[in-house]
Amino acid sequence: MREIQADVIRDAVEELFIRANLELPPDVYTRLAACAAAEQGTLASGILHKLVENADIAKKDSIPICQDTGMAFVFADVGQDVHITGGLFEDAVNAGVANAYEKGYLRKSVVSCPLERINTGDNTPAVIYTRLCAGDRVRLLAMPKGFGSENMSRIQMFNPTASTDEIIEFVYESVYQAGGNPCPPLVIGIGLGGSFDYAAVLAKKALAREVGVHNARYRELEERILRRVNESGVGPSGLGGDTTALWAAVEAYPTHIAGLPVAVNISCHATRHAEKII
């Protein structure tokens, strides 16, 4: 049994959320730059180049990529041979989030009650998904998620007879109806299967997969979705162009014989995430 101090978890979470908010992941940055170079429209190309410049400035000057520094999402794979000492895991994660948003001068956007709208003052609590797995390590994936794009996400409980074309059109309609609201170009996470709630978790986690890396089983579906979405003409900032989305990633899970849940979690180009293994 390996012991890990709760303070180590706290400090790792703090580091990850600061880094994620200041540095666009290399895979996202590379795709953004490639799309900027390939975009045919002058306006669309100019917007994409500005986004690349913005990412460069954020990293160089250690300032947030976007004013919306997001709600904190944490995916944690915790080895069964780990014993966390000196405090509770959840408390350590939330302390790390609070420290990150204070020390990193990140905007605090979380309200304690969805109806009363009173800010918690430290961007906690985080949304934490914990999975027990083999081993004696803890893998932390930090995702600050802005809500301009989160608000455009959708879920559909399809009949099990639904065709692949229907699923693709659902994703397309979700993006087209969103227009410029989620600040395209987008990264699109698609969750297939599971249940009403788990399909949405799959879609969220799909956003963290490296841009350019396909799900081997669903590669064709990912390619068709990306191609269809980019045919929409929504374009960067919703002002037209070839690049409505940078990437589409599908994650799937077994489901019930009577259902076919499909969730679409939309992210703007600032698809921020950082991870660490302790």
C-alpha positions in Angstrom: 0.0 0.0 0.0 1.4 3.4 -1.1 0.6 6.5 1.0 0.0 9.8 -0.7 -0.5 12.9 1.4 -3.6 14.9 0.7 -1.4 18.0 0.4 0.3 16.4 -2.6 -3.1 16.0 -4.3 -4.0 19.6 -3.4 -0.7 21.0 -4.9 -1.0 19.0 -8.0 -4.6 20.2 -8.7 -3.5 23.8 -8.1 -0.6 23.4 -10.6 -2.8 21.8 -13.2 -5.6 24.4 -13.2 -3.2 27.3 -13.4 -1.3 25.6 -16.3 -4.5 24.6 -18.1 -5.8 28.2 -18.0 -2.6 29.8 -19.3 -1.4 27.3 -21.9 -3.4 25.9 -24.8 -2.6 22.2 -25.1 0.0 21.6 -27.9 -2.4 19.4 -29.9 -5.1 22.0 -29.9 -2.7 24.8 -30.7 -1.2 22.8 -33.6 -4.6 22.1 -35.2 -5.7 25.7 -34.7 -2.5 27.0 -36.5 -3.0 24.5 -39.3 -6.6 25.6 -39.8 -5.6 29.3 -39.8 -3.1 28.6 -42.6 -5.6 26.6 -44.6 -8.7 28.8 -44.2 -9.8 30.3 -47.5 -11.8 33.2 -46.3 -10.0 36.4 -45.4 -12.2 37.2 -42.4 -12.1 33.6 -41.1 -8.4 33.3 -41.6 -7.8 36.6 -39.7 -9.9 35.4 -36.8 -8.0 32.1 -36.5 -4.6 33.9 -36.7 -5.8 36.2 -33.9 -6.7 33.1 -31.8 -3.2 31.7 -32.4 -1.7 35.1 -31.4 -3.9 35.2 -28.3 -2.6 31.7 -27.2 1.0 32.9 -27.8 0.4 36.0 -25.6 -1.3 34.0 -22.9 1.6 31.6 -22.6 4.3 34.2 -22.8 2.8 36.7 -20.3 1.2 34.0 -18.0 -2.3 35.3 -18.4 -5.5 33.4 -19.0 -6.3 32.3 -22.6 -9.9 33.4 -22.0 -11.7 35.6 -19.4 -14.0 32.7 -18.6 -11.5 30.5 -16.7 -14.2 27.9 -16.3 -15.9 25.7 -13.8 -13.4 23.1 -12.5 -13.9 19.5 -13.7 -11.5 16.8 -12.4 -11.3 13.2 -13.7 -9.3 11.1 -11.2 -8.1 7.6 -11.7 -7.2 6.4 -8.2 -5.2 3.2 -7.8 -6.7 0.7 -5.3 -3.3 0.3 -3.7 -3.2 4.0 -2.7 -3.9 5.2 0.8 -4.5 9.0 0.9 -3.5 10.4 4.3 -3.8 13.7 6.0 -7.3 14.6 4.8 -10.1 13.6 2.4 -9.5 13.3 -1.3 -12.4 15.6 -2.2 -11.3 18.3 0.2 -7.8 18.2 -1.2 -9.1 18.6 -4.8 -11.3 21.6 -3.8 -8.5 23.2 -1.8 -6.3 22.9 -4.9 -8.9 24.5 -7.1 -9.4 27.3 -4.6 -5.7 27.9 -4.4 -5.3 27.9 -8.2 -8.1 30.4 -8.8 -6.7 32.7 -6.1 -3.0 32.5 -6.9 -3.4 32.3 -10.6 -5.7 35.4 -10.7 -8.4 33.4 -12.4 -12.0 34.5 -12.6 -14.2 32.8 -10.0 -17.4 31.8 -11.7 -19.2 29.3 -9.4 -22.4 30.1 -7.6 -23.5 28.1 -4.5 -27.1 27.8 -5.5 -28.3 27.7 -9.1 -31.3 29.8 -8.2 -29.9 32.3 -5.7 -26.7 33.0 -7.8 -24.4 33.8 -4.9 -20.7 33.4 -5.9 -18.8 30.9 -3.7 -15.7 33.2 -3.9 -13.2 30.5 -4.8 -14.6 28.6 -7.8 -15.4 25.6 -5.7 -16.8 23.1 -5.5 -15.3 21.2 -8.4 -17.1 18.5 -10.3 -15.1 15.4 -9.5 -15.4 12.0 -11.4 -13.4 9.4 -9.5 -12.6 5.9 -10.8 -10.9 3.2 -8.8 -8.4 1.3 -10.9 -5.4 -1.0 -10.5 -2.1 0.2 -9.2 -0.6 2.6 -6.7 -0.8 5.8 -8.6 -3.3 8.7 -9.0 -3.9 10.2 -12.4 -5.5 13.6 -12.3 -7.0 15.3 -15.4 -8.0 18.9 -14.8 -10.5 20.5 -17.2 -11.6 24.2 -16.7 -14.7 24.4 -18.8 -16.2 27.7 -19.9 -20.0 27.9 -20.1 -20.5 29.9 -23.3 -19.8 26.6 -25.0 -21.1 24.3 -22.2 -24.6 26.0 -22.5 -24.8 24.8 -26.1 -24.4 21.1 -25.3 -27.3 18.7 -25.8 -28.4 15.1 -25.2 -30.9 13.0 -27.1 -32.3 9.6 -26.1 -32.6 7.9 -29.5 -34.5 4.8 -30.2 -32.1 1.8 -30.6 -33.1 1.7 -34.3 -31.5 5.1 -34.9 -29.1 5.2 -37.8 -25.6 6.6 -37.9 -26.9 9.3 -40.2 -29.4 10.4 -37.6 -26.7 10.7 -35.0 -24.5 12.7 -37.3 -27.4 15.0 -38.1 -28.1 15.5 -34.4 -24.5 16.6 -33.8 -24.7 18.8 -36.9 -27.9 20.5 -35.7 -26.5 21.0 -32.3 -23.6 22.9 -33.7 -25.6 24.8 -36.4 -28.2 26.0 -33.9 -25.5 27.1 -31.5 -24.1 29.4 -34.2 -21.5 31.8 -32.9 -22.5 31.4 -29.2 -19.9 28.8 -28.2 -17.1 30.8 -29.9 -16.1 28.5 -32.7 -13.9 26.9 -33.9 -15.0 24.1 -31.7 -13.8 20.8 -30.3 -16.8 18.5 -30.0 -17.1 15.6 -27.6 -19.7 12.9 -28.4 -20.8 10.3 -25.8 -22.6 7.2 -27.2 -24.4 4.7 -25.0 -24.4 4.2 -21.2 -27.4 6.1 -19.8 -28.8 9.6 -19.8 -26.2 10.8 -17.3 -23.2 8.7 -18.3 -23.4 9.6 -22.0 -22.8 13.2 -20.9 -19.8 12.2 -18.8 -18.4 10.4 -21.9 -18.9 13.4 -24.0 -17.1 15.6 -21.5 -14.1 13.3 -21.2 -13.9 12.9 -25.0 -12.9 16.6 -25.1 -9.6 15.7 -23.4 -8.5 13.2 -26.0 -5.6 14.4 -28.0 -6.7 16.2 -31.2 -5.7 14.1 -34.1 -6.0 10.8 -32.2 -9.0 8.8 -33.3 -11.1 6.3 -31.4 -10.1 3.2 -33.4 -13.6 1.7 -33.4 -15.4 5.0 -34.3 -12.8 6.6 -36.5 -15.2 6.8 -39.5 -18.0 8.3 -37.4 -15.6 10.9 -36.0 -14.4 11.8 -39.5 -18.0 12.0 -40.9 -19.1 14.2 -38.0 -16.2 16.6 -38.4 -16.7 16.8 -42.2 -20.5 17.4 -41.8 -20.0 20.1 -39.1 -17.5 22.0 -41.2 -19.9 22.0 -44.1 -22.3 24.1 -42.0 -20.4 27.3 -42.9 -20.8 28.6 -39.3 -17.1 29.3 -39.3 -14.8 31.0 -36.8 -16.8 33.2 -34.4 -20.0 32.3 -36.3 -19.0 34.7 -39.1 -18.6 32.1 -41.9 -15.8 29.9 -43.1 -14.5 26.4 -43.5 -13.4 25.8 -39.9 -16.4 25.4 -37.6 -14.8 22.6 -35.7 -11.2 21.6 -35.1 -12.0 18.1 -34.0 -14.7 15.6 -33.1 -14.1 12.8 -30.6 -16.4 9.9 -29.8 -16.4 7.9 -26.6 -18.8 5.0 -26.2 -20.0 2.6 -23.5 -22.4 -0.4 -23.6 -26.1 0.5 -23.2 -29.5 -1.1 -22.7 -31.2 -2.9 -25.5 -34.1 -0.3 -25.4 -31.9 2.8 -25.7 -29.3 4.7 -27.5 -28.2 7.9 -25.6 -26.2 10.4 -27.5 -24.6 13.4 -25.8 -22.8 16.4 -27.4 -20.5 18.4 -25.2 -19.3 21.5 -27.1 -16.1 23.3 -26.3 -14.7 26.5 -27.9 -11.2 26.4 -29.3 -9.8 26.9 -25.8 -10.3 23.3 -25.0 -8.2 23.4 -21.8 -6.9 20.4 -19.9 -3.8 19.3 -18.1 -2.9 16.0 -16.4 -0.4 14.6 -14.0 0.3 11.2 -12.5 1.3 11.1 -8.9 
